[in-house]
Amino acid sequence: MDPSLRAVRPLGGSPVPGAAVSADPGEPDAFWSRFGWLLAAVWVVFLIFPVLSIAESTLPLPARVVGYGLVAAFAAVYLWGFFTYSSELGVSVSGHARAWIPFGALLAITAATLPLLGADAISFGPFLISFAAYLLSVRSMWIVNAAVLAAALSVAIPAGLGDYVFLLGLLVVLIVVNAVNTTLIRRSIADDDLRLDYALLAEQERMARDVHDVLGHSLTAIGLKAELAERLLDSDMEAARAELRQIRALNTEALESIRATVGGLRRTSLAQELASVRAALDDARIRAVLTGNAQEIDPVRSTALSWILREAATNVLRHAHATTCWIHIAPGVLGIEDDGDSLAGSAEGHGIRGMRERARLAGAHCEIGASAHGGTRVAVSWA
C-alpha cells in the first residue's frame, strides 16, 4: 500500500466530531456529555491505516507487537479524553485545563511510533487537530494546527509534494471546518447564556411589577379600612368589628397573592378586579362610575388589564384626593379617570412604568395624561 494513501485516508473522518456538534448547537453540553465520545469512537476505525503500515512492514515481531500496542493506546487515550471532557466543549475559549493530560499522552504516543511508522505517523495528525479544536483552548488549537501542517510539509516537500497534495488540501479543509464549527458552537452557547440572562431579568421585572401592584393595592385598602374602623369605634362597635374582619380578609388575600406571584401563578380577570376596585373606592368614599361590560374583554388581555386597573385605582386612592372615578370599558378600550389632583409635573414612578410595560406585553398601548375632569386619565387601547 502506498504510504501517502495510508497517511491521507484518516482525514476523511476527522472533521465529523465538529459536524455532529453543529447539528444540535442548542444543547451542546447535554449532547456532548452523552454522545460525544461515541462519535469520536466511530472515527477511530481509521487507525486501521497505521495498523496496516505496521503489518506490511519488515519490522521484527516484537517491534510489531509494540506498534500495535501503541496504536491501541492512542485509541484508548483519544476516546477517554472525549468521554471525560467533551461536555466542556464551548464553555470558554480557554478549554479545559485537564484535557492537556490526555493530549500530552497522545503526543507522546505519536512520537513513540515515529521509529516504527516513519512518515505514516502523520496519520495521527487529524486526531490531534480534532482533539485540540474541541477540547483545548482556541490558541492551542491554532498552535496544533500549525505544528501538524508543518509536520505534513516536512514529509511532503522532500517527496516532491505530488503524492501529498491531497493530504495537505484535506488538512487545510479540516482546520477550517474545525475552526468554523467551534466558533459557531461557542457563539451558540453564548447566545443561550444571553437568552437565559434575559429571561431571568424579565422574570425579576415581572415579580417586581406584581409585588408592587399586589402590595400597593392591598395595603392601601387595608389602610383605608383601618381609618374607617377607628372612626367607628366610638359610634358603631359592630360596624368597626366588621371592618376589622375585612382587614383580616384583605391581609389573607394579599399573602395568598404574594405567594402566587412568586410562583408565577397569579391570574385574575378584569371582572374580578373590577369588583375589588369598586369596593375599595366605596370604602374611600369615592364614587365609582362604570360604563361597559368587563365580561366582553377577551381572556388573553383580561389579566394584564386587571393589573393596570388595579394600579390606576391604587393611584386614585393614594394620591388623587378625588371624589369620583370613571371606569370605561369597551371593545379595544379601557379608561380610568378621576377628578382629583393631576399627575402633571410629577415624576413617572414604578407603578406607571409597570402599567405601560403590562400594556406592551399584552399587545396594547397605554397613555397616561390629564383628564377632562381635572385629574388623571389612564387609557389603554388595542386593536
Secondary structure, 3 states (H helix, E strand, C coil): CCHHHHHHHHHHCCCHHHHHHHCCCCCHHHHHHHHHHHHHHHHHHHHHHHHHHHHCCCCCHHHHHHHHHHHHHHHHHHHHHHHHHHHHCCCCCCCCHHHHHHHHHHHHHHHHHHHHHHHHHHHHHHHHHHHHHHHCCHHHHHHHHHHHHHHHHHHHCCCCCHHHHHHHHHHHHHHHHHHHHHHHHHHHHHHHHHHHHHHHHHHHHHHHHHHHHHHHHHHHHHHHHHHHHHHHCCCCHHHHHHHHHHHHHHHHHHHHHHHHHHCCCCCCCHHHHHHHHHHHHHHCCCEEEEECCHHHCCHHHHHHHHHHHHHHHHHHHHHHCCCEEEEEEECCEEEEEECCCCCCCCCCCHHHHHHHHHHHHCCCEEEEEECCCCCEEEEEECC
